[in-house]
Amino acid sequence: MPSFDIVSKVDLQEVDNAVNLSAKEIGQRFDFKGSKNEITLENDAIMILAADDYKLQAVVDILKGKLVRRGISAKNLDFGKKEPAFGGAVRQKVTIVQGISKEKGKELIKEIKDAKLKVQAQIMEDQLRVTGKQIDDLQTAIQLLKGKDFGVELQFVNMRA
């Protein structure tokens, strides 16, 4: 029976490259000279330390630009709240979101069922599997989901005929 999987994955090597390029740009920019600004990747999170709120926002903008150029959506980032750090600095943790949560999975399944397509969807850990008798129905489901914003970046993989 034809099927495909819906996943939300991030290439951590590309995230690492984007963080390194952001750190390099921060080190070279004139408006950051003489102040403590850092950006580091720790497991599945990016830690940003900036001298003040303005510089924190500038670092976030640089990071987003580098990630988008490397094909990583800002939807896969969960920006934590700003925390005060030593010496008046500001810290922010950015979590890298991978996988589809149960709530998002239920939302996706509801959208597919509301469209009355001849496909079935089921949650499998952090991804969804959609099956149907005809490939055309599966492609219609993909187009339907691509046309909506669910707050996470979706990839459609493992299409099997």
Backbone torsions as a table, in degrees:
resi	resn	phi	psi	omega
1	MET	NA	130.9	-179.3
2	PRO	-61.3	143.1	-180.0
3	SER	-155.8	165.5	170.2
4	PHE	-150.0	163.4	179.5
5	ASP	-111.9	144.4	173.9
6	ILE	-108.5	121.8	-178.5
7	VAL	-130.6	167.6	172.5
8	SER	-137.6	95.7	-176.5
9	LYS	-122.0	153.9	179.2
10	VAL	-125.4	134.3	176.0
11	ASP	-78.8	104.3	-175.7
12	LEU	-65.6	-25.1	176.2
13	GLN	-66.1	-40.3	177.4
14	GLU	-67.8	-36.0	176.0
15	VAL	-63.2	-44.4	178.6
16	ASP	-60.0	-43.6	178.1
17	ASN	-61.8	-42.7	-179.5
18	ALA	-65.1	-40.0	178.7
19	VAL	-65.1	-43.3	179.1
20	ASN	-63.5	-42.4	177.6
21	LEU	-65.0	-37.6	178.0
22	SER	-64.6	-44.1	179.1
23	ALA	-61.6	-40.3	178.9
24	LYS	-64.1	-44.6	179.5
25	GLU	-64.2	-40.0	179.3
26	ILE	-62.4	-39.1	178.7
27	GLY	-67.5	-25.4	-176.2
28	GLN	-96.5	-20.6	-174.1
29	ARG	-73.9	139.6	-176.6
30	PHE	-65.1	-39.2	-176.4
31	ASP	-70.9	-9.0	177.0
32	PHE	-102.6	-5.0	-177.5
33	LYS	-62.6	137.6	175.4
34	GLY	79.3	7.4	178.0
35	SER	-128.3	157.7	-176.9
36	LYS	-86.3	107.4	177.7
37	ASN	-136.3	127.1	-178.8
38	GLU	-138.5	151.9	172.1
39	ILE	-141.7	125.3	-177.4
40	THR	-137.0	153.2	176.8
41	LEU	-104.2	124.0	179.1
42	GLU	-127.9	107.6	-177.7
43	ASN	54.2	-113.8	-179.0
44	ASP	-106.1	31.6	179.9
45	ALA	-144.0	151.5	176.5
46	ILE	-111.9	126.9	178.6
47	MET	-102.5	128.5	179.1
48	ILE	-118.0	128.3	175.3
49	LEU	-122.7	124.8	-177.7
50	ALA	-134.7	157.5	-176.5
51	ALA	-67.4	-32.7	179.4
52	ASP	-157.2	178.4	-177.1
53	ASP	-61.0	-39.8	-179.3
54	TYR	-62.2	-46.2	-179.3
55	LYS	-69.1	-33.7	176.3
56	LEU	-61.4	-45.6	179.8
57	GLN	-64.4	-37.6	178.2
58	ALA	-65.1	-41.0	178.1
59	VAL	-64.5	-42.2	178.5
60	VAL	-61.8	-42.9	179.2
61	ASP	-63.1	-42.1	177.4
62	ILE	-61.0	-47.1	-178.8
63	LEU	-60.5	-46.9	179.8
64	LYS	-59.7	-42.2	179.2
65	GLY	-61.9	-43.9	179.7
66	LYS	-66.3	-39.4	179.9
67	LEU	-66.6	-43.4	-179.0
68	VAL	-63.2	-40.1	178.2
69	ARG	-64.6	-23.3	179.8
70	ARG	-97.2	10.0	174.4
71	GLY	82.4	20.8	179.3
72	ILE	-110.9	124.5	-176.5
73	SER	-75.8	145.6	175.4
74	ALA	-67.8	-15.2	177.3
75	LYS	-66.1	-22.1	-179.8
76	ASN	-86.3	7.5	179.4
77	LEU	-112.4	134.1	176.3
78	ASP	-115.0	106.1	-177.2
79	PHE	-81.5	118.9	176.5
80	GLY	-74.9	177.0	-179.2
81	LYS	-79.6	156.1	-179.7
82	LYS	-72.8	137.0	179.4
83	GLU	-121.9	141.8	175.2
84	PRO	-70.9	143.0	177.8
85	ALA	-121.4	-174.3	-177.0
86	PHE	-65.6	147.4	174.3
87	GLY	65.2	29.5	178.4
88	GLY	79.9	4.2	179.9
89	ALA	-76.3	168.7	-179.3
90	VAL	-126.4	140.5	-179.4
91	ARG	-122.6	143.6	175.6
92	GLN	-142.6	136.4	177.6
93	LYS	-102.8	129.6	178.3
94	VAL	-114.2	112.9	-178.9
95	THR	-88.5	136.9	177.5
96	ILE	-90.0	116.4	-175.8
97	VAL	-89.6	124.0	177.2
98	GLN	-127.1	144.8	178.9
99	GLY	85.9	165.5	179.6
100	ILE	-106.1	122.1	179.9
101	SER	-68.0	163.1	179.1
102	LYS	-58.7	-40.6	-178.5
103	GLU	-64.7	-44.7	178.5
104	LYS	-65.7	-38.0	177.8
105	GLY	-60.8	-43.6	178.2
106	LYS	-64.6	-38.4	178.3
107	GLU	-63.7	-42.2	178.0
108	LEU	-64.6	-44.1	179.4
109	ILE	-63.0	-41.8	178.9
110	LYS	-61.2	-41.6	179.3
111	GLU	-61.9	-42.5	179.5
112	ILE	-65.8	-43.7	-179.4
113	LYS	-66.6	-38.4	179.9
114	ASP	-64.4	-26.9	179.8
115	ALA	-79.0	-7.1	178.5
116	LYS	56.0	39.9	175.6
117	LEU	-82.1	155.6	-179.3
118	LYS	-88.9	57.4	177.9
119	VAL	-135.2	159.2	175.3
120	GLN	-119.0	141.9	178.6
121	ALA	-125.1	141.5	176.7
122	GLN	-140.6	147.8	-179.8
123	ILE	-84.4	129.3	176.6
124	MET	-127.3	96.4	-176.4
125	GLU	56.7	-109.6	-176.7
126	ASP	-108.1	26.6	177.3
127	GLN	-146.3	170.6	177.7
128	LEU	-118.8	142.9	172.6
129	ARG	-113.1	128.4	179.2
130	VAL	-114.5	126.4	179.5
131	THR	-124.0	152.8	178.6
132	GLY	-162.5	166.4	-178.5
133	LYS	-78.4	-27.9	-177.9
134	GLN	-124.2	140.6	179.3
135	ILE	-62.6	-33.3	179.3
136	ASP	-59.3	-38.9	178.0
137	ASP	-64.9	-39.3	178.6
138	LEU	-65.6	-41.9	179.3
139	GLN	-66.1	-35.0	175.7
140	THR	-64.4	-40.6	178.0
141	ALA	-63.0	-41.7	178.6
142	ILE	-61.5	-47.4	-179.6
143	GLN	-62.5	-38.5	178.0
144	LEU	-60.6	-47.0	-177.6
145	LEU	-72.2	-33.1	177.2
146	LYS	-66.0	-28.5	-177.7
147	GLY	-79.4	-8.1	-178.0
148	LYS	-114.4	155.4	177.6
149	ASP	-106.5	115.9	-179.5
150	PHE	-105.0	4.9	179.0
151	GLY	84.3	-2.4	175.0
152	VAL	-132.5	152.7	177.7
153	GLU	-80.4	124.1	-178.5
154	LEU	-104.5	139.7	170.9
155	GLN	-121.5	144.5	-178.7
156	PHE	-112.5	113.2	-171.5
157	VAL	-129.5	171.1	174.8
158	ASN	55.8	45.0	176.4
159	MET	-67.8	120.5	179.9
160	ARG	-120.8	131.8	-179.9
161	ALA	-92.4	NA	NA
